[in-house]
Amino acid sequence: MEKKVPMRQCVGCRTMRPKRELVRVVRSPEGEVSVDLTGKKSGRGAYVCPEAGCLKKAVKSRALGRAFGVEVPEDIYDTLRAQLESRSKSQSGAQQ
């Protein structure tokens, strides 16, 4: 019997993808928004594809803020951008 793969929707492009392929952003019960690299922090989660285009769409449409019901600080978007850059560099380095 095959194990079920959990699927989540990207807040930028709105496509369903396996949870492990996405970057999780979480709002803690105290209202603090942070990037969750482990996927295990408690709180409300929203997911973004690890692509600059999806993050750009999510920022423009304020999708993360709507998902959490709070204003998302700019440094969270900066952290996400840095995470996407490091991820793309590590993937391109592995392919060469």
N, C-alpha and C positions, 0 to 999 in steps of 0.2 A: 504494500500500500504506500502510495506516494505521500510525502509530507506536504501539507498545505503551505504555500509561500504567502506571508502577509503582504498585502498590497496597500499603498498609500497614494494620495493624490497630491501632486505638486501644486503649490499655491500660485506659481507663476504661469505655467503652461496648461494646468488643469488636467494633465494626463496621469493615468494610473500606472505606477511602476512598483517593482518590489521594494519593500521598506529599506533593505540594506543598500540599495543604489542611491537613496536620497539622503540629504543632510537635514537633521532635525534641529529645529529651533523650539525652545520650550519657555513657557511662562510659569514660573514657580507659584506655589500657593500664596507667597508674599507679594506677587505681582512683578517680580524681577524677570526680565527677558534675557536669555542667554543662548549661545550655540551649544547644543548637546552632541558632542562627538561620540559618546558612548551609547547613546540611545536609551539610557536607563534612568535619567533624572526624573524626579517626580514633577508632575504638573501637566499643563495642557501643551500638546505638541502640534507643530505645523511642519510641513516638509517642503523642501525645495530641491529641484534637480541640481546636480553638480555642474551646471552649465551657466555661463555668464548671462546668456539671453534670458533664461528663466528667472534668474535673480533680478535682472533689469525690469522684467515685466512685473514681478512681485513688488518691487520698490515703487514703480510708477503707479500701480493700481492700489497701493497701500494694503496688499493682501494680508501681510503678517499682522498689521495693526488690527484689521477687521477680525482675523481669526482669534486674536487674543483679547480684543476689546480694550486695548490700551495703545498708547503711542509707543512705537518701537524706536529706541534711541539710535542715532546714526552710527554709533560705534559697533552696534550689532551687525549692521550692513557691512561695515568695514571688515569686521571679523569674518563674515561670510565670504566676502570678496577674496580675502587673503587665503581662506580655506580652499576656495575653488581654484585659485592660482597654484597653490602648493599641490593640490590633487592632480591638476592637469600636467604640471611639471613632472610629478612622480610617474604618471601614466605614460607620458611621452618618453621618459628616460627608460622605462621598462620595455618599451616597444623597440628601441634601437638596438 
